[in-house]
Amino acid sequence: MALEEKREKRSPVTPMMIEEEAALRNGSRGLPPAPWAEAAGPRPRTTERHIAVHKRLVLGFAVSILALLAVTMIAVLLSVRFEECGAAADGGNGSLPGVAARQPPGAGQPPGRPEEQEEARGAEAAVPAEEEEEEEWQRRRELPPWARARLPGHLRPLHYNLMLSIFMENFTFSGEVNVQLEVLNTSRYVVLHAHRMHIEAVRVAEDKLAGGVQVARSFFYPQTQVFVVVLNRSLEVQRSYNLKIIYNALIENELLGFFRSSYVLHGERR
């Protein structure tokens, strides 16, 4: 009877009591495991090794940018220098049809000679005459023969006789060409392909039995790279004429025209 009364006085066990007892056994002092367990979990951190790698990447990127800027500046300076040299070498030069050459005028001659000064004055005097003739062709509503994309067809070359003298001590050469021409249509202009050569003399003569034809003037037209010979009178149809041109130029290191090359044999350049 006494045991039954004691059992009735004992308080009933609830689910909350079971959870609290389990928490005390686990050492959590009654706190739920979720909040403090998540707060105490490991967090990712950037190590010293990762910082060093990032610094190297940034340094490499900066060095590449500086190198790119330096290369760009060098390229711009070289292009400007090349354009200046090209502009200085393009003025008043020419070559023959059928003779490949790309050299500046006055080859092998020091600058400032009286001959060059006279030629420069002659070229300046020829500019107004050339402009007048262009205006005349414009009034005709036609392009002058030297401004066309192709050479005019009023002359036909029959034979070339070419002689060259080479000077290896200063890499220059002089030439003389005689071209036999057949006149298909009357004209007082002789237009030849020409570029970057120095013309010394131009002569036009008829057959051996006939006399020469006086040359009024000659000039270069760089837009189409031609050399123009203007005669005092027109050439007659179905006649043969001889065109003689004396010229000189440099032998340069370009793979165009009359150029030079070299090779090394037993350590010696030849």
C-alpha positions in Angstrom: 0.0 0.0 0.0 2.9 2.4 0.8 4.7 1.6 -2.6 1.6 2.5 -4.5 1.3 5.9 -2.8 5.0 6.7 -3.6 4.5 5.9 -7.2 1.5 8.2 -7.4 3.6 11.1 -5.8 6.4 10.9 -8.5 6.0 13.5 -11.3 5.5 12.2 -14.8 8.4 12.2 -17.3 7.8 14.6 -20.2 9.6 14.8 -23.6 11.1 18.1 -22.6 12.8 16.5 -19.6 14.2 13.8 -21.9 15.8 16.4 -24.2 17.2 18.4 -21.3 18.8 15.3 -19.8 20.3 14.4 -23.2 21.7 17.9 -23.6 23.3 17.8 -20.1 24.9 14.5 -20.9 26.4 16.0 -24.2 27.8 19.0 -22.3 25.7 21.6 -24.1 24.2 22.9 -20.8 20.8 22.9 -22.3 21.5 24.9 -25.4 20.3 23.7 -28.7 23.2 22.4 -30.8 22.4 24.3 -34.0 23.4 28.0 -33.1 26.7 27.5 -31.4 27.7 24.5 -33.6 27.3 26.6 -36.8 29.2 29.6 -35.3 32.1 27.4 -34.3 32.4 25.8 -37.7 35.6 26.3 -39.9 35.7 29.4 -42.2 37.8 29.8 -45.4 40.8 32.1 -45.1 43.3 33.5 -47.7 46.7 32.1 -46.9 50.0 33.7 -47.4 50.7 31.5 -50.4 47.5 32.7 -52.1 48.5 36.3 -51.4 52.0 35.7 -53.0 50.4 34.2 -56.1 48.0 37.2 -56.5 51.0 39.6 -56.2 52.9 37.7 -58.9 49.9 37.8 -61.3 49.4 41.6 -60.7 53.1 42.2 -61.3 53.2 40.2 -64.5 50.1 42.0 -65.8 51.8 45.4 -65.1 55.0 44.3 -66.8 53.2 43.1 -69.9 51.3 46.5 -70.1 54.5 48.4 -69.9 56.2 46.2 -72.5 53.3 46.7 -74.9 53.4 50.5 -74.4 57.2 50.5 -75.1 56.8 48.4 -78.3 54.0 50.7 -79.5 56.1 53.8 -79.0 59.1 52.3 -80.8 56.9 51.3 -83.7 55.4 54.8 -84.0 58.9 56.4 -84.0 60.2 53.9 -86.6 57.2 54.5 -88.9 57.6 58.3 -88.6 61.3 58.0 -89.4 60.5 55.7 -92.4 58.0 58.1 -93.8 60.5 61.0 -93.5 63.2 59.0 -95.3 60.7 57.9 -98.0 59.6 61.5 -98.6 63.2 62.6 -98.9 64.0 59.8 -101.4 60.9 60.2 -103.7 61.5 63.6 -105.1 62.4 63.7 -108.8 63.5 60.2 -109.5 62.9 57.9 -112.5 63.9 54.7 -114.4 63.5 53.4 -117.9 60.9 51.1 -119.4 62.3 47.6 -119.4 65.1 48.6 -117.0 64.4 47.7 -113.4 65.7 50.1 -110.8 64.6 52.0 -107.7 67.3 54.5 -106.8 67.4 58.2 -105.8 68.7 60.9 -108.2 72.2 62.2 -108.3 73.6 58.7 -107.3 77.3 58.8 -106.4 77.4 62.5 -106.4 77.9 64.7 -103.3 74.9 67.0 -102.4 75.1 70.7 -103.3 77.0 70.3 -106.6 76.4 73.0 -109.2 75.0 70.4 -111.6 72.3 69.4 -109.1 71.5 73.0 -108.3 71.0 73.7 -112.0 68.8 70.6 -112.4 66.7 71.7 -109.4 66.2 75.1 -110.9 65.3 73.5 -114.2 62.7 71.2 -112.5 61.2 74.2 -110.8 60.9 76.0 -114.1 59.3 72.9 -115.7 56.5 72.8 -113.2 54.6 75.8 -114.6 54.8 74.5 -118.1 53.6 71.1 -116.9 50.6 72.8 -115.2 49.8 74.7 -118.3 49.8 71.6 -120.4 47.6 69.8 -117.8 45.1 72.7 -118.0 45.1 72.4 -121.8 44.3 68.7 -121.5 41.6 69.5 -119.0 40.0 72.0 -121.5 39.9 69.1 -123.9 38.3 67.0 -121.2 41.0 64.4 -121.5 43.7 63.1 -119.2 47.3 63.9 -120.3 49.3 60.9 -121.4 51.4 60.9 -118.3 48.4 60.9 -115.9 46.8 57.7 -117.3 47.1 54.3 -115.7 48.7 52.8 -118.8 51.3 54.0 -121.2 49.9 55.6 -124.3 49.8 53.5 -127.5 51.1 56.0 -130.0 54.6 54.6 -129.8 55.8 51.0 -130.0 59.3 50.0 -128.9 61.0 47.6 -131.4 64.5 47.1 -129.8 66.4 48.0 -126.7 70.2 48.4 -126.6 71.3 48.7 -123.0 74.8 49.3 -121.6 75.6 49.4 -117.8 78.8 50.3 -116.0 79.0 49.0 -112.4 81.1 50.6 -109.7 81.4 48.2 -106.7 83.5 50.5 -104.6 80.5 52.7 -103.8 77.7 50.5 -105.2 76.6 52.8 -108.0 76.0 52.3 -111.7 75.6 54.3 -114.8 73.6 53.3 -117.9 72.8 54.2 -121.4 69.9 52.9 -123.3 68.9 53.3 -127.0 65.3 52.4 -127.8 64.1 52.0 -131.4 60.6 53.4 -131.6 57.9 53.0 -134.2 55.3 55.8 -134.4 51.7 54.5 -134.7 50.0 57.8 -134.0 51.4 61.3 -134.2 52.4 62.9 -130.9 55.1 65.1 -129.4 55.2 63.2 -126.1 57.3 60.2 -125.2 56.1 58.6 -121.9 58.2 56.0 -120.2 57.9 54.1 -116.9 60.5 55.7 -114.5 61.1 55.7 -110.8 64.0 56.7 -108.5 66.8 57.3 -111.0 68.9 60.3 -112.1 68.5 61.2 -115.8 71.6 63.0 -117.2 70.6 63.4 -120.9 67.8 62.6 -123.3 68.1 62.7 -127.1 65.6 61.8 -129.9 66.8 61.2 -133.5 65.2 60.0 -136.7 66.7 57.4 -139.1 70.3 57.6 -140.0 69.4 59.6 -143.0 67.3 62.1 -141.1 68.3 64.7 -138.4 67.4 64.8 -134.8 64.3 66.1 -133.0 64.9 68.8 -130.5 63.7 68.0 -126.9 61.8 70.9 -125.4 61.9 69.6 -121.8 61.5 66.5 -119.7 60.0 65.9 -116.3 59.0 63.2 -113.9 55.4 62.5 -112.9 55.6 60.6 -109.6 51.8 59.9 -109.4 52.1 57.3 -112.1 55.9 56.8 -111.9 56.7 57.9 -115.5 59.3 60.0 -117.2 57.9 62.4 -119.9 59.9 63.8 -122.8 58.3 66.8 -124.5 59.5 67.4 -128.1 59.4 70.7 -130.1 57.4 69.0 -132.9 55.3 65.9 -133.3 56.7 62.6 -134.4 55.5 61.5 -137.8 53.5 58.3 -138.4 55.2 55.3 -139.9 58.6 56.6 -139.1 61.3 55.1 -136.9 63.0 57.1 -134.2 65.8 56.4 -131.7 65.5 57.5 -128.1 68.7 57.7 -126.1 68.8 58.2 -122.4 71.8 58.4 -120.1 71.3 57.9 -116.4 72.9 56.8 -113.1 71.7 55.5 -109.8 72.6 53.6 -106.6 72.7 49.8 -106.2 70.7 49.4 -103.0 69.8 46.6 -100.7 66.3 46.2 -102.0 64.9 43.1 -103.7 63.5 45.4 -106.5 65.1 46.6 -109.6 68.9 46.5 -110.0 69.9 45.4 -106.4 72.9 43.8 -104.7 73.2 40.8 -102.4 76.0 39.2 -100.3 77.0 35.9 -98.8 79.5 34.7 -96.1 82.3 32.3 -97.1 84.8 31.1 -94.5 83.8 34.0 -92.2 84.2 36.6 -94.9 81.4 38.5 -96.4 81.5 38.8 -100.2 
